[in-house]
Amino acid sequence: MSLPAPPLFVFEHSFAEQLEGLYVEWVPADVAEPSLVVFNDDLAHSLGLDAAGLRSPEGIAALVGASVPGGARPLAQAYAGHQFGGYSPRLGDGRAVLLGELIDPTGSRHDLHLKGSGRTPFARGGDGKAVLGPMLREYLFGEAMHALGIASTRALAVVATGENVARETMLPGAVLARVASSHLRVGTFQYVAATGDVELLARLVDYAVRRHVPDAADESPRDQALALFAEVIERQASLIADWMTVGFIHGVMNTDNVTISGETIDYGPCAFMDAYDPDTVFSSIDHAGRYAYGNQPAIGAWNLSRFAETLLTLVDDDADTAVEQLTELLQTYPPAFAGHWLDRMRSKLGIVADGAHNDDAGDQALAEEFLDILGEQAVDFTGAFRELSTALRRNSAPALTPSDDERTAAWYQRWRSRVAPDAADRMDAVNPLYIARNHLVEEALDAATAGDLQPFNTLVELLRSPFAHAGVDARYEQQAPANFGPYQTFCGT
């Protein structure tokens, strides 16, 4: 007698059970002809899931929302947000549902979320659907960031729906199964704060603390709020420093895209820089450059200020006292970001701080001048750091700028005096050869949309091992050719 197959998922539902009022229970739209496009075996293994079962017709139907898997409690989450500086009081999951929470073999909790699974009450006039290219883009960028050691949501699968979706043209539809340590956002707190329901706000803070700052779980509501704010400041400072030191541009840093967990979320109009330029903007809707590469640290502080505003009533009954305490914490963001940025730049430049040479000021100036040189000469940001390690090995000046550039030569000598003996190997361990370069991403997505997944799969595998030579065509290491661009990215909605 054969035993029944184990369930595809074992869900918990702490969000639904503890935060009534912050969601609408909602069933995903039916899909007539689902087909698996890509599946993340590595992520499935880390979650303790049965990959073979999820590749079965039953598993595919669950991953696309065509059938609700046993134990799921699908719901659309409510949140608000500042979008390009303008406040929207009711956003929410307009085309997505949370199926539930998974506990991995280490005991960590993760949300399983379907994106593109049909209209919800938060749809705001949209069709609730997603198309294949943007969903594959999110899959690819999540894997790239994860391999770079940057906190990120990741995709478990992309499943085609078998129908075409109307955008500028008719495009194949798809659903993304996304995994996050939670989907709590600054916008979640903005939504609750706007209701004036202090009891619900206290429950939300308690929930977020127990999920993300468990050491503060038994504190008073006031101390929980302060501990949560301090932790979110630190996580955002670290995350944005990571983005800056790999040349990543998120493109849409609205408060509904700022996670409490410190994970990168919503890879819409994101991209990596080629030539270094702090003013780089790719997003087609960022007309004023609000979310340009060089603005990201300051936007991080702005978003944290909006988060602080939601916590005022919990911190103190006196508004001035609450503002003072939260402002004191907010003022830790600039030095926290600066510290993380300098630590990462030291690693990228092969420098070990030794307490001498006025390390902080000297190393920061050294790093900043290097970026100035890259900007003056429009040098490829990613390739420049690998060129430095190559120059160390051949004991010659780096081929970054014209050979008669005295400023670069002088900088190079100062840098050589600060590098560790094993700097070249250390640098190659943190400076990627392979990033999601824009021209390669577009080639892969165009081919995949046309039915050829080989370029996409090749690129994803390279991005999963970004630091080691893979013996592939050198074009995967190089910036876009001169005839590529001007490049624009789109939200994919």
C-alpha positions in Angstrom: 0.0 0.0 0.0 1.6 3.3 -1.1 1.7 6.2 1.3 0.1 9.5 0.4 2.4 12.1 -1.1 3.6 14.7 1.4 2.1 18.2 1.0 3.8 20.6 -1.3 4.1 23.2 1.4 3.6 23.3 5.2 2.3 26.8 5.8 2.0 29.0 8.8 0.0 32.2 8.9 1.3 34.5 11.6 0.6 37.6 9.5 -3.0 36.7 8.9 -3.6 35.5 12.5 -2.0 38.6 14.2 -2.7 41.5 11.9 -6.4 41.4 10.9 -7.2 44.7 9.2 -4.0 44.7 7.1 -5.2 42.4 4.3 -8.0 41.1 2.3 -8.4 37.3 1.8 -8.3 36.8 -1.9 -8.0 33.8 -4.2 -5.6 34.0 -7.2 -7.0 34.1 -10.7 -7.4 30.7 -12.5 -4.9 29.8 -15.2 -5.9 27.5 -17.9 -2.5 26.4 -19.3 0.3 26.9 -16.9 3.8 25.8 -17.8 7.0 26.0 -15.8 9.6 28.4 -17.3 12.3 28.4 -14.6 12.6 26.8 -11.2 15.1 27.6 -8.5 16.3 24.3 -7.2 18.9 26.0 -4.9 16.2 28.1 -3.2 13.8 25.1 -3.0 16.5 23.1 -1.2 17.3 25.8 1.3 13.6 26.0 2.1 13.4 22.3 2.6 10.9 21.9 -0.3 10.4 18.9 -2.6 11.7 20.2 -5.9 10.4 17.2 -7.9 6.9 17.7 -6.4 6.9 21.4 -7.3 7.8 20.5 -10.9 4.8 18.2 -11.2 1.5 19.5 -12.7 0.1 19.9 -9.1 3.2 21.9 -8.1 3.1 24.1 -11.1 -0.5 24.8 -10.6 0.2 25.9 -7.0 3.1 28.1 -8.1 1.0 30.0 -10.6 -2.1 30.3 -8.5 -4.2 28.0 -10.7 -5.0 26.0 -7.6 -4.6 26.9 -4.0 -2.2 24.4 -2.3 -3.4 22.6 0.8 -2.8 24.7 3.9 -2.5 28.0 2.1 -4.5 31.1 3.1 -4.1 33.5 0.2 -4.5 37.2 0.9 -3.6 40.6 -0.5 -1.7 42.8 1.9 -2.6 46.4 2.5 0.0 49.2 2.5 0.4 52.9 1.6 3.5 54.7 0.3 5.3 57.7 -1.0 5.8 57.3 -4.7 8.3 59.7 -6.1 7.7 61.9 -3.1 3.9 61.9 -3.4 1.8 60.1 -0.7 -0.7 57.4 -1.8 -2.8 56.3 1.2 -3.9 53.0 -0.3 -1.7 50.9 -2.5 -1.5 47.3 -1.4 -1.0 44.1 -3.4 -2.9 45.0 -6.6 -1.7 41.9 -8.5 -0.3 39.6 -5.9 -1.2 37.3 -3.0 0.6 35.9 0.0 0.0 32.2 0.2 1.5 31.8 3.6 4.8 31.4 5.5 7.3 28.6 5.3 9.7 27.6 8.0 13.0 26.5 6.6 15.3 23.7 8.1 17.1 26.3 10.2 13.9 27.6 11.7 13.8 30.8 9.7 10.5 32.1 8.5 9.8 33.1 4.8 6.8 34.5 2.9 5.7 32.8 -0.3 4.1 35.4 -2.5 2.6 35.1 -6.0 3.1 38.2 -8.2 1.0 38.6 -11.3 -1.8 36.3 -10.0 -4.7 38.6 -11.0 -6.6 41.6 -9.8 -7.2 42.2 -6.1 -9.2 45.0 -4.4 -6.0 47.0 -4.4 -5.6 46.8 -8.2 -6.2 50.6 -8.8 -7.4 50.0 -12.3 -4.7 47.6 -13.4 -5.3 44.2 -14.9 -3.5 42.3 -12.1 -1.4 40.4 -14.6 2.4 40.2 -15.2 4.3 39.4 -18.4 7.2 37.0 -18.8 10.0 39.4 -19.4 9.7 41.5 -16.2 9.1 38.3 -14.1 12.3 36.7 -15.5 14.1 40.0 -14.9 13.1 39.8 -11.2 14.2 36.2 -11.0 17.6 37.0 -12.6 18.3 40.1 -10.5 17.4 38.3 -7.3 19.9 35.5 -8.0 22.6 38.0 -9.0 22.2 40.0 -5.8 22.1 36.9 -3.7 25.3 35.7 -5.2 26.9 39.0 -4.5 26.1 38.7 -0.9 23.4 41.4 -0.9 20.2 40.9 1.0 17.5 40.2 -1.5 14.1 38.7 -2.1 14.4 35.7 -4.4 12.2 33.9 -6.9 11.3 30.2 -6.5 9.8 30.0 -10.0 8.4 31.7 -13.0 5.4 30.0 -14.5 3.9 31.0 -17.8 0.1 31.4 -17.8 -0.5 30.4 -21.4 -2.3 33.7 -22.2 -1.1 36.9 -23.8 -1.3 40.1 -21.9 -1.9 43.5 -23.4 0.9 46.0 -22.9 2.4 48.1 -25.7 2.0 44.9 -27.6 0.6 41.5 -26.7 3.1 39.7 -24.5 3.2 36.2 -22.9 1.8 36.3 -19.3 3.6 34.8 -16.3 3.5 34.6 -12.5 6.5 35.0 -10.2 6.6 33.0 -7.0 8.7 35.2 -4.7 10.3 34.4 -1.4 11.1 37.0 1.3 11.9 37.0 4.9 8.7 39.2 5.1 6.8 41.6 3.0 6.5 44.2 5.7 7.4 47.6 4.3 7.7 51.2 5.5 4.4 51.6 3.6 2.8 49.0 5.8 3.4 51.2 8.8 2.3 54.3 6.9 -1.0 52.6 6.1 -1.7 51.8 9.8 -0.5 55.1 11.2 -2.9 56.9 8.8 -5.8 55.0 10.4 -5.0 56.5 13.8 -5.5 53.0 15.3 -2.7 53.0 18.0 -3.6 49.5 19.1 -3.2 48.1 15.6 0.1 50.0 15.2 1.4 48.5 18.5 0.4 45.0 17.2 2.2 45.7 13.9 5.4 46.8 15.7 5.2 43.9 18.0 4.8 41.5 15.1 7.7 43.1 13.1 9.9 43.0 16.2 9.2 39.3 16.9 9.9 38.5 13.3 12.9 40.7 12.7 14.3 41.9 16.0 13.5 39.1 18.4 15.9 40.4 21.1 13.4 43.2 21.7 10.3 41.0 21.8 9.6 41.4 25.5 10.1 45.1 25.6 7.4 47.8 26.1 5.7 49.1 23.0 7.8 52.3 23.2 11.1 50.4 23.5 10.0 48.0 20.8 9.3 50.9 18.4 12.7 52.4 19.1 14.5 49.1 18.8 12.7 48.4 15.5 13.6 51.8 14.1 17.3 51.4 15.1 17.4 48.0 13.4 15.8 49.2 10.2 18.2 52.1 10.1 21.1 49.8 10.3 19.8 47.3 7.7 19.0 50.0 5.2 22.4 51.7 5.7 24.1 48.4 5.1 21.8 47.5 2.1 22.3 50.8 0.3 26.1 50.7 0.9 26.0 47.3 -0.8 24.1 48.8 -3.7 26.5 51.7 -4.1 29.6 49.6 -4.1 28.4 47.3 -6.8 27.0 50.0 -9.0 23.4 48.9 -8.5 20.5 51.4 -9.1 17.2 50.3 -7.7 15.2 52.9 -9.7 12.1 53.1 -7.7 12.9 53.7 -4.0 9.3 54.5 -3.0 8.5 53.8 0.7 6.3 50.8 -0.3 9.5 49.3 -1.7 11.5 49.7 1.5 11.5 46.5 3.5 11.7 46.3 7.2 13.9 43.2 6.8 16.5 45.1 4.8 16.0 43.0 1.7 16.0 44.4 -1.8 12.5 44.0 -3.3 10.7 44.8 -6.5 13.3 44.6 -9.3 11.4 46.7 -11.8 13.4 49.5 -13.5 16.6 48.5 -11.7 20.0 48.2 -13.5 23.7 48.1 -13.0 25.9 51.0 -14.1 28.5 50.5 -16.8 30.5 53.7 -16.9 30.7 55.4 -13.5 28.5 58.4 -13.3 26.7 59.4 -10.0 23.9 61.0 -12.1 23.0 57.7 -13.8 19.3 57.1 -14.2 17.7 54.3 -16.2 14.0 54.4 -15.2 11.7 55.7 -17.9 9.5 57.3 -15.2 12.2 59.0 -13.1 12.1 62.2 -15.1 13.8 64.3 -12.5 16.4 61.8 -11.4 15.1 61.5 -7.9 16.4 57.9 -7.7 19.6 58.4 -9.6 22.6 56.2 -8.4 24.2 59.0 -6.4 20.9 60.0 -4.7 20.3 56.6 -3.2 21.9 57.2 0.2 20.0 60.5 0.7 16.7 58.9 -0.4 17.4 56.2 2.2 17.4 58.8 4.9 14.3 60.4 3.5 12.4 57.1 3.5 13.6 56.4 7.1 12.2 59.8 8.1 8.8 58.7 6.8 9.1 55.5 8.8 9.9 57.5 11.9 6.7 59.5 11.5 4.6 56.4 11.8 6.1 55.5 15.2 5.6 58.8 17.0 2.5 57.9 18.9 4.1 54.8 20.3 7.3 56.5 21.4 5.8 59.2 23.6 2.5 60.9 24.2 4.3 64.2 23.8 4.9 64.8 20.1 8.0 66.9 20.6 9.6 64.3 22.9 8.9 61.5 20.4 10.3 63.6 17.5 13.5 64.3 19.5 14.0 60.6 20.4 13.4 59.4 16.8 15.5 62.1 15.3 18.4 61.1 17.6 18.2 57.6 16.2 17.8 58.9 12.6 21.0 60.8 13.0 22.8 57.5 13.2 22.0 56.7 9.6 24.6 58.9 7.9 27.6 57.6 9.9 26.3 54.0 9.7 26.0 54.3 5.9 29.4 55.9 5.7 31.0 53.2 7.8 29.5 50.4 5.7 30.5 52.1 2.5 34.1 52.6 3.6 34.4 49.0 4.8 33.2 47.7 1.5 35.4 50.1 -0.5 38.4 49.1 1.5 37.7 45.5 0.7 37.2 46.3 -3.0 40.5 48.2 -3.0 42.4 45.5 -1.1 43.0 47.8 1.9 43.2 46.5 5.5 42.7 49.2 8.2 45.5 49.0 10.7 44.9 51.9 12.9 47.7 54.0 11.3 48.0 56.5 8.5 44.8 58.3 9.7 43.0 55.4 8.2 39.4 56.6 8.0 40.1 60.0 6.5 42.9 58.8 4.3 41.1 55.7 3.0 37.9 57.6 2.3 39.8 60.2 0.3 41.6 57.5 -1.6 38.3 55.7 -2.5 36.5 58.9 -3.4 39.4 60.1 -5.7 39.3 56.7 -7.4 35.7 57.2 -8.2 36.4 60.8 -9.4 39.0 59.4 -11.8 36.5 56.8 -13.1 33.9 59.5 -13.6 36.2 61.8 -15.4 37.2 59.1 -17.9 33.8 57.3 -18.1 35.5 54.1 -17.0 33.5 50.9 -16.4 32.8 50.7 -12.7 32.8 47.0 -12.3 35.8 46.3 -14.6 37.9 49.0 -12.9 38.3 47.1 -9.7 39.3 43.9 -11.5 41.8 45.9 -13.5 43.4 47.1 -10.3 44.1 43.5 -9.1 45.4 42.6 -12.5 47.8 45.6 -12.4 49.1 44.4 -9.0 49.9 41.0 -10.4 51.7 42.4 -13.4 53.3 45.2 -11.2 52.3 47.9 -13.6 50.0 50.8 -13.7 46.3 50.0 -14.3 45.0 50.4 -17.8 42.1 52.6 -16.7 43.0 56.0 -18.2 45.4 57.3 -20.8 49.0 56.4 -20.0 50.0 60.0 -19.5 47.3 60.8 -16.9 49.4 62.1 -14.0 46.6 62.1 -11.6 45.9 58.4 -12.0 49.6 57.6 -11.7 49.9 59.6 -8.5 46.7 57.9 -7.1 48.0 54.5 -8.0 51.2 55.0 -6.1 49.3 56.2 -3.0 47.0 53.2 -3.3 49.9 50.8 -3.7 51.3 52.0 -0.3 48.1 51.0 1.4 47.2 47.6 -0.1 47.7 44.4 1.8 50.3 41.9 0.6 47.6 39.5 -0.7 45.5 42.3 -2.0 45.0 40.9 -5.6 43.4 37.7 -4.4 41.4 39.5 -1.7 40.1 41.9 -4.2 39.1 39.3 -6.7 37.0 37.6 -4.0 34.8 40.6 -3.6 34.9 42.4 -7.0 32.7 40.6 -9.5 33.6 39.7 -13.0 30.0 39.1 -13.9 27.1 41.4 -13.2 23.7 41.7 -14.8 24.9 44.0 -17.5 22.1 45.8 -19.3 22.8 44.7 -22.8 23.1 41.1 -21.8 19.9 41.2 -19.7 18.0 42.6 -22.6 19.3 40.0 -25.0 18.4 37.2 -22.6 14.9 38.6 -21.9 14.2 39.2 -25.6 15.2 35.7 -26.5 13.2 34.2 -23.6 10.1 36.1 -24.6 10.5 34.7 -28.1 10.8 31.2 -26.7 14.5 30.6 -26.4 15.6 30.3 -22.7 19.2 29.3 -23.4 20.7 32.9 -23.2 18.7 33.5 -20.0 19.8 30.3 -18.4 23.5 30.9 -19.3 23.4 34.4 -17.9 21.7 33.3 -14.6 24.4 30.6 -14.1 27.2 33.1 -14.6 25.6 35.5 -12.2 25.4 32.8 -9.5 29.2 32.5 -9.5 30.2 36.2 -10.2 33.8 36.2 -8.9 35.5 33.4 -10.8 36.4 33.1 -14.4 33.9 30.8 -16.1 35.7 30.3 -19.4 33.0 32.0 -21.4 33.1 34.7 -24.1 34.8 37.8 -22.8 31.8 40.0 -23.7 30.1 38.8 -20.5 32.8 40.8 -18.5 32.6 43.9 -20.6 30.4 47.0 -20.6 27.8 47.6 -23.3 29.1 48.3 -26.8 29.0 51.9 -27.9 25.9 51.3 -30.1 23.8 50.1 -27.1 21.6 52.9 -25.7 20.6 55.3 -24.5 19.2 52.6 -22.2 15.9 52.9 -20.4 14.2 50.5 -17.9 10.5 50.1 -17.2 8.4 49.0 -14.2 6.9 46.1 -16.1 3.4 46.7 -14.8 
